[in-house]
Amino acid sequence: MTVELANEVWSELKRYVDTIDRDEAAETLVSVLIDNDIGADEIKAVFKGDSDVKKALTSYLRNHDEIEEIDDEEDIEDEDNDDDY
């Protein structure tokens, strides 16, 4: 699926999603797109007029960066512990 088609489907279906559930639906959409090798820049460009998707993308990227930082810190700690042996 292209990101343009995803945008078109989202535009048609989001009116059927309760306002309360739109954040979670947009987060799922972003996750699916990212998992299918659609880049964040492309998502941002295609969904530029959709505040729900932009907010979900920002949240995804923020959480993804935090996960990478935690993994990096664990790697450093593991290396420090290896020196003790």
N, C-alpha and C positions, 0 to 999 in steps of 0.2 A: 504494500500500500504506500502510496506517495503521501508526503506530508500535506500536499494540497488537497488530496481526497479526504484525508483525516479532518482537515479544517472544514471542508464542505459537510461531511457527516456530522461533525460536532455542532456546526452552526444550525443544522436542521434538527438535531436531537436534543440540544440543551434546553430548549423551551419546555420539553416534557420532563425534565429533571427538576424536582423541587429545589427552590432557591437554597434551602438548608443543605442539600446534598451536592450542590454544584462544585464546591471546593474539592470534595473527595473524588467526584467524577473527573474533574480536571486533572487532579493529581494522578489518577489512574491512566488517563489519556497520555499525559507526559511520560509516565513510566513505560507504557507500552511503546511509545515512539522512540524513546531513548534505548529501550531493549532491542528495538529493531533497527538500530544504527542510524537513527535520524539525529543529527547534531543539534545541540542547543541553539546555535546561531540560526540554523534553518527554521527551527520551531519558532523562535522569537520573531523572525522575519515574516513567516507565513501567518502567525497568530497575533500580529502586532496590534490588532484592534480588539482583542479579547482579553479583558482584564483577569478573568478567571484562570485562563491558561498561563498568562504571564506571571501571575502570582504563584501558581503551581510550579512553574518552571524555576522561578527564583527559589522557592522552598526546596525543590529537588536538588538544585545545584548547591545550595547552602548545606543541606544534609549530606550530600555526596562528598563535599569538601571536608566536612567534619569527620566523616568515616575514614577518608584517606589520611587525615592528620593523625587520627587515633592509631591507625595501622602503622604509620611511620614512627610514632612514638614507641609503640610496642617493639618494632624492629630494633630501634636504638637501645631499648632496655635489654632486649635479648642479646645484643652484641656486647653490652656492658657486662652482663652475667657470664658470657662465654669467657671473658678475660680472667675470671676468678678461678677457673679450673686449671 
